[in-house]
Amino acid sequence: MKSHVIALAGGVGGARLSYGLAQCLSADDLTVIVNTADDFEHLGLTICPDLDTVMYTLASLNDPVQGWGVRGDTRHLMQALTRLDGEDWFVLGDQDVATHLLRTEQLKGHTLSQVTTALCGKLGIRIAVVPMSDQSVRTQVETEQGRLAFQDYFVRRRCEPVLKGVTFEGIEVARPSDGFLGALQNPKLAAIVVCPSNPMLSIEPILSLPGVRERLRARSVPLIAVSPFIGGQAVKGPAAKMFRELGLPVTSSGLVDYYQGLLDAVVIDRADEPPTGVKVLATDTLMRDSADQARLAREVLQFAQTL
């Protein structure tokens, strides 16, 4: 019986639904493919924000209010950097720095996938958390102020510049990680779930890896997206602002159109108008706590069985 599920994830929304899926599936039946195009080097460290958010959430270590970082973390390092007039625009918690230090050191002799597996093991995470690629891909944002590196746009400038477009540096020569390809080829694969992550920043890099769209179009299992929009707004982050600035509707229909015919079905909030051309599940998509995360995941999986 087919039972394996792939989740495409990034950011807080992706981490939260991944946590819910992990509560509903056995460890062997879930692979979370995580965006790495917002990774960057800072203060000599390799920082992987989406991987870290997913890992901390799955390990129940995440800050439940802001959604990212380690719960209860201190900021003594940042305070010292500020005192020394260092770069303090990207906030790093003291415990979080330990992750970046170990990753940076281990990447000298291992792939990002190998390092991620090792970190997950130390955090007690039993499901497969897989970087989308082991090669470097870096999001570049075209704005009214020129071309900006992603973290410059997202964190330093708080997404304020008007968006003109998004590109992924290095995507042409990158390849899907072995763990990603292996999950797609798993004979027990039952469904692929696109988490309620930012479509442009978190999901598009995964889909843009060479051969991924072709593999997804040739799949024999349903592909379901959970909408990140509720009532014309993004639950968290700049997705709605980005869609509007590019002239795209911030609706479930706009989401379906954005994914260019890849979707078989979409899960939307009851507050939204259902799109046409795909099957639809309307429910409460706001994940307020871990119970909501498990409930929504359970509903998505039950919906997948009907497709």
Beta strands, then each sheet from edge to edge (+ up, - down):
strand 1: 4-9
strand 2: 30-34
strand 3: 40-42
strand 4: 45-47
strand 5: 128-131
strand 6: 138-143
strand 7: 146-149
strand 8: 163-169
strand 9: 189-194
strand 10: 223-226
strand 11: 229-230
strand 12: 233-234
strand 13: 265-269
strand 14: 279-283
sheet 1: 5+ 2+ 1+ 9+ 10+ 13+ 14+
sheet 2: 3+ 4-
sheet 3: 7+ 6- 8+
sheet 4: 11+ 12-
end
